[in-house]
Amino acid sequence: MVATPLRHPGLVPGSTAPRGDAIEPFPSCSPPGGSRHKAGMTVYAQWLQLIAYCQSAFGCRFTPWNDRNWGGLATVCFCSIVAISRHDQKSSMDKRLRDLAIQLRDTPSSDAVDWLMTRYPFEVENWGEALTLIDHASFSKGDARRLATHYLSRAPYASDRPYKVFAKLLGLHDLLRILSEVVPTSHPRRDLLLYHLRPLLNAAASDRDRAAASAFASTSTQSE
């Protein structure tokens, strides 16, 4: 009796399923998905590199029979997970701020200023986000001065970021004119203000800005 040839379900009569041992294709070796930097490396690959670096730096291998080294591996893994989580949170935050900046650019200047000062009062912990948005939006000259007067009213700050943002927005001359109205009376606070302003004062390019920088520095260093 002639054996009935094996057929794959659904094939037309006369066709048979492949016979013999077929070679299975190798699984894909493409890296897992995830956040990538400009060179295209995934965060996962960076994590593996971090582990390899620690192995080299500490001169040990992470082996099952070395509890101390496994503890080191656990520490590296934990720190890497935290770093990846923060990276993802930062990417999400950056996208949110980019979207807000686009909306602000499409909003009338006066309304945008009102929104910023209402949404980011000094009392909220993340009021510094307003500086990021101001740096990526545009305002009329009068509204830019209104923003600067508001957000510089509590100078000095612990960094030079507010001064750089408003120097870019207004120019050094107008920035110093606003700051001259809020120069602290106490020496420590005045010194802190001048410390962060010094690079901007030294970088004054035009005669107008150099004159304003010289006058501001002179006035601010006067004794009480």
LONUMAR-268687 format. One record per residue (C-alpha): x, y, z. Coordinates in steps of 0.1 Angstrom, whole numbers, plus 5000, padded with zeros to 4 digits. Example, Ala and Ser with C-alpha at 12.3 -4.5 7.8 and 13.67 -1.06 7.14 Angstrom:
2
> east|north|up
> 5123|4955|5078
> 5137|4989|5071
! end
This chain:
224
> east|north|up
> 5000|5000|5000
> 5013|5035|4991
> 5015|5057|5021
> 4995|5089|5020
> 5019|5118|5018
> 5018|5142|5047
> 5001|5175|5039
> 5000|5207|5058
> 4964|5215|5069
> 4949|5238|5043
> 4972|5230|5014
> 4957|5219|4981
> 4960|5183|4972
> 4993|5173|4958
> 5013|5197|4979
> 5032|5183|5008
> 5048|5197|5039
> 5086|5202|5039
> 5104|5170|5049
> 5137|5165|5067
> 5153|5185|5094
> 5150|5222|5086
> 5176|5246|5100
> 5159|5271|5123
> 5171|5307|5118
> 5191|5322|5145
> 5172|5346|5168
> 5176|5383|5162
> 5206|5399|5180
> 5193|5434|5177
> 5195|5454|5209
> 5164|5458|5230
> 5144|5489|5225
> 5147|5518|5248
> 5161|5553|5251
> 5191|5560|5229
> 5216|5587|5229
> 5230|5603|5197
> 5253|5574|5189
> 5224|5550|5190
> 5234|5531|5221
> 5206|5519|5242
> 5204|5526|5279
> 5205|5488|5284
> 5238|5486|5266
> 5252|5514|5287
> 5241|5495|5318
> 5261|5464|5307
> 5291|5486|5300
> 5288|5500|5335
> 5289|5465|5350
> 5319|5456|5328
> 5336|5488|5340
> 5330|5480|5376
> 5344|5445|5371
> 5376|5460|5356
> 5379|5489|5381
> 5375|5467|5412
> 5395|5438|5398
> 5370|5411|5406
> 5345|5389|5389
> 5308|5387|5399
> 5306|5349|5405
> 5279|5329|5424
> 5305|5317|5450
> 5317|5352|5459
> 5290|5368|5480
> 5309|5401|5484
> 5312|5405|5446
> 5276|5396|5441
> 5268|5424|5466
> 5287|5448|5444
> 5268|5436|5414
> 5235|5442|5432
> 5247|5477|5441
> 5256|5484|5405
> 5223|5470|5392
> 5204|5491|5417
> 5222|5523|5408
> 5218|5515|5371
> 5180|5510|5375
> 5178|5543|5394
> 5198|5561|5366
> 5176|5546|5339
> 5145|5556|5358
> 5157|5592|5362
> 5167|5592|5325
> 5132|5583|5315
> 5116|5608|5339
> 5139|5635|5325
> 5130|5627|5289
> 5093|5628|5298
> 5098|5662|5316
> 5118|5676|5287
> 5090|5667|5263
> 5064|5683|5285
> 5084|5715|5287
> 5090|5715|5250
> 5053|5712|5244
> 5046|5740|5268
> 5072|5762|5252
> 5055|5757|5218
> 5022|5767|5233
> 5037|5798|5248
> 5052|5809|5215
> 5017|5807|5200
> 5002|5827|5229
> 5000|5865|5229
> 5029|5879|5248
> 5010|5895|5277
> 4989|5864|5282
> 5020|5842|5282
> 5036|5863|5309
> 5004|5862|5330
> 5003|5824|5327
> 5039|5820|5337
> 5037|5841|5368
> 5005|5824|5379
> 5016|5789|5371
> 5051|5793|5386
> 5050|5815|5417
> 5081|5815|5440
> 5062|5793|5465
> 5062|5762|5442
> 5092|5740|5443
> 5096|5738|5405
> 5093|5775|5398
> 5127|5772|5380
> 5108|5755|5351
> 5096|5790|5343
> 5132|5800|5334
> 5134|5770|5310
> 5102|5781|5293
> 5113|5818|5292
> 5145|5808|5276
> 5126|5790|5248
> 5098|5815|5242
> 5096|5851|5229
> 5080|5881|5244
> 5075|5918|5236
> 5101|5941|5252
> 5077|5954|5278
> 5065|5919|5288
> 5101|5907|5290
> 5109|5935|5315
> 5078|5926|5335
> 5089|5890|5337
> 5125|5900|5347
> 5112|5924|5373
> 5091|5897|5388
> 5115|5868|5388
> 5146|5888|5397
> 5128|5905|5427
> 5143|5879|5451
> 5179|5881|5439
> 5204|5869|5448
> 5201|5833|5438
> 5223|5803|5444
> 5233|5801|5407
> 5238|5824|5377
> 5210|5808|5357
> 5183|5835|5362
> 5208|5862|5353
> 5219|5844|5321
> 5183|5838|5310
> 5173|5874|5314
> 5206|5888|5300
> 5198|5868|5268
> 5162|5880|5268
> 5168|5917|5276
> 5205|5924|5271
> 5230|5932|5298
> 5221|5969|5301
> 5184|5963|5308
> 5192|5934|5331
> 5215|5955|5352
> 5190|5983|5353
> 5164|5960|5368
> 5189|5944|5392
> 5201|5978|5404
> 5166|5982|5421
> 5170|5950|5441
> 5207|5951|5451
> 5208|5935|5486
> 5220|5958|5514
> 5238|5931|5534
> 5274|5924|5523
> 5271|5885|5521
> 5240|5887|5498
> 5255|5915|5477
> 5288|5895|5473
> 5268|5865|5462
> 5250|5885|5436
> 5282|5899|5422
> 5299|5865|5423
> 5273|5851|5398
> 5271|5883|5378
> 5309|5888|5374
> 5312|5866|5342
> 5284|5885|5326
> 5299|5919|5336
> 5333|5908|5322
> 5318|5897|5289
> 5302|5930|5282
> 5308|5937|5245
> 5294|5971|5236
> 5304|6004|5250
> 5268|6008|5264
> 5270|5974|5282
> 5305|5980|5295
> 5295|6014|5310
> 5264|5998|5326
> 5286|5969|5340
> 5312|5993|5354
> 5285|6015|5370
> 5267|5985|5385
> 5299|5970|5400
> 5309|6004|5414
> 5275|6010|5430
> 5272|5974|5443
> 5306|5974|5460
> 5300|6006|5480
> 5299|6002|5517
> 5266|6002|5536
! end
